[in-house]
Amino acid sequence: MKEKKRIGIIIYARTSSKRLRNKVLNKINKKTLLETVYLRAKKNLLNLPIVVNTSTHRSDNRIVSYCKKKKIKFYRGNLKNVFDRTIRCCKKYKFDAFVRVNADRPFFDFNLMNKMIKIYSKNNYDIVTNQSPRLCPKGLGCEISNVKIFYNINQNKLRKSEKEHIFNFFYKNKKKYKVFNFVDKIYRSKTKLNLSIDTKKHLIRTKKIYNYYNNNVYVLTKKILYKFGNSLK
């Protein structure tokens, strides 16, 4: 029998985004982007613990204050070394595995996440992903990983980009790991679309979409794709 692992959901958030600063605390109508992503992540079927992972830089004090106000668990670490921050976060919360979620993904697909968690829980993969290669629209990426593979890496040998984009090293060396790439046929046919928030234009667009659905934070991702697909480029 496969050993049961303690899985956590880690939402990565910072205010120092170059293209749209403070975007995670921007309002999507009545809720911040961060809270919107958090609530969608809470739709996981196993009631997994959720932690907001941010930095110790003073620019992210606002994120911490917001988490305290909303009673959301958080962890603070090195701003640029997200790889190390991930390890330390998992150690603090005693996660054996984690789901990686970025806070700039307002339409994060919780149904997709649940399917991938189920696959990870029933098998012996190191990573379950839809990003190696990316087979979905931008903003719908999801990754689940065993923490042990992170512990076994000498961080001194990692490139700067590999410390920031924490799965790059494993994807470059995926022959050494058990990686399962999850394929959704609908998403695979729409890889050129963008559902993330990178600019003010994306933020305005996101507000309009949620307004169309009466600000239902749990609206299904595929519903949005069918209705607004042509404008999500």
N, C-alpha and C positions, 0 to 999 in steps of 0.2 A: 504493500500500500504506500502511496506517495505521502511523504510527511507533510502535515498541514503547516503552512507558513503564515506568519503574521504579515499581511499585506497592508500598506498604507497608501494614501493618495497624497502626492506632493504637488502643490500649486506654486509655480515659480513666478515671482512678482518683483518688479523693481520700478522706481519712478524715473530712472535716468535714461530712458529710451531716447535715442538720438533724434528720431523722426517725429515723435509725439510724446513729449515729456509728461510725466504724471498720468499717462493714459489709463493705468489700472484703477485710478481713483476718479476718473471721469464718469459722469452719470450716464447710464443707458436709461434715459427717462427717470424712473424713480429709484433705481439701484445703481451702485457703482459697477464698473466692469468686473472688478475683483469679486464682488458679492454675486454677480450674475454667474460667473464661472464656478464659484464655490457652491452655489445652490444646485447647479446642474451636476456637479461632481457628487453631490449628496444623493443623487438618484441611483447610486450604485446599490446593487441588490443585496450586498453582504454587510451593509452598515459599516463600511471601513472607516477608520480614523482619517481625518483630513488635516494636513498641515500646510500653512503658507510658508514658503521658503524664500526669505529675502536676505538682504545684506546688513552688515553693521554700519554701513556708510550713513552719515547723518541725513542724506537725501531720502533714505527709506524709513526714517522715524515716523513719517505720516502713515506708512503702511502698518507699522507696528501699533500705532495709536488706534488705527481703524480696526485692526484685529482684536485688540483688547476691548474696544467698545462693543464689537459684535460677538465677543467671546469665541473667537476663532483661534485655534492653536497656531503657533508660528515658531519659526526658527530663524536665527540670524547668523550669517557667516561671511566669509570673504566675498567681496563684490565681484571680482573678476574670476576667481577660481570656483566656479559652480560645481565642478567635480568634487572638490574637497568639501564644499558646503553640503552636498548631497550625502556624502558618507557620514559626516558628523550629525546631520539631521536624522538619518536612519539609525545611528547608534543611540542618539538621545531618546528616540521614540520606539526603539527596539523593533524596527521593521526588518523582516527577512527579505521582503520584496517590496517594490513600490511602483505605483502608476505615476508617470510623469505627465503633468498637465501645465500648459503655459497660460498665464493670466490674460493674454491678449486674444483668447479664442472664445468669443461670446456665444458661439453656436456649438461649443464642444458637445460631441455626440455621446451621451451617456449610454445609449443602447449599444453602440459600437464598443464602448469601454466594457460593458457587462459581458458581451460576447468574448472579448479578448481575455478578461479576467477568468472566465470559465475555462478557456483553452489553457491558460497558464496553470490554473489550479489542478487540472486533470492530467497534466503532462510534466515532463522534466526539462522544459526549455530554460535556457538562460535568459532569453529575451523573446517577448511576443510584441510585434511591432507592425506598423503599416508604413514604415519610413525607410525601408532598406531593400529596394529603392522606394521612394515615395509613390504610393499608389492611391492617392486621395487628393481632394482639393486642399490647398494651403489653409491651415487653420483647423483641420480635422485630424491632425496627427495624434497618435496615441501610442505610448510605449509602456510595457510592463517588464520589470527586470528583477532578477535575483541580485541582492546586494553583494553577495560574496564575490562576484566577478569584479566589482569595484574595489573591494578590499585587496585584491591580488595584484593591483596595478601600481607600479612605481611612478608616482606622480611627477617625479623629477625628469622623467623621460617623455612626458606628455608635451605636445605642442600647446601654444597659447590657445589656439582654436579648439583643441580637444578638451581643455579645461573649461572652456566656456560652453561648448556644445557637447554635452557629456556622453552622448552615444557615438560620436564620430569615430573614436578609437575602435570601438567594438565592431562597427560596420566596416571599417577598413580592414579589420582582421577577423571577419565573421566566419572564416573557415575554422577558426580555433574555438568557436562558440556554437552553442545550439540556439540558432536564431530561427524563429518561425515568423514569416511575413504574412500577415493577415490580408486577404484580398476581398474587398467588397466590389461586386461587379458594377454597381451604379457609381460608386466613388471613383473606380478606376477609369471610367469613361469621362470623368469631369476633373481631371488633374490640373487643368489650366485655370480653374476657378480659385478665387481667394475669399475665404470667409473669416480671415483674421483682421485685426485692427492695427494698421501700420501708420495711417495718416488721419488727419482731421476729416477728410472725405469719407474714409471707411467708418469713422465714428458716427458721422451724420447718417450714413447709409444704414448702419446697424440700428440706430434709434428709430428710423422710419420702419424698418422691418419689425422690430418688437412692438412698435405702436400699432402696426397692422394687425398683430395678434393680441391686441389689448394688453400688452406688456406681460404676457404669459411667459415667465422665465423658463418654463419647461416645454415650450413648443418643440416638436420633433425636428431634428436637423434635416431630415429628408423632405419634410413638408416645406421647409424654407427653400431647399434646393429646387424642388419642383415649381414653386411659385415664383422665385426670384433668380433662378439660375442664370438667365441672360444678363443680369445686371451685376453679377458677382465676379467681375473680372478685374 
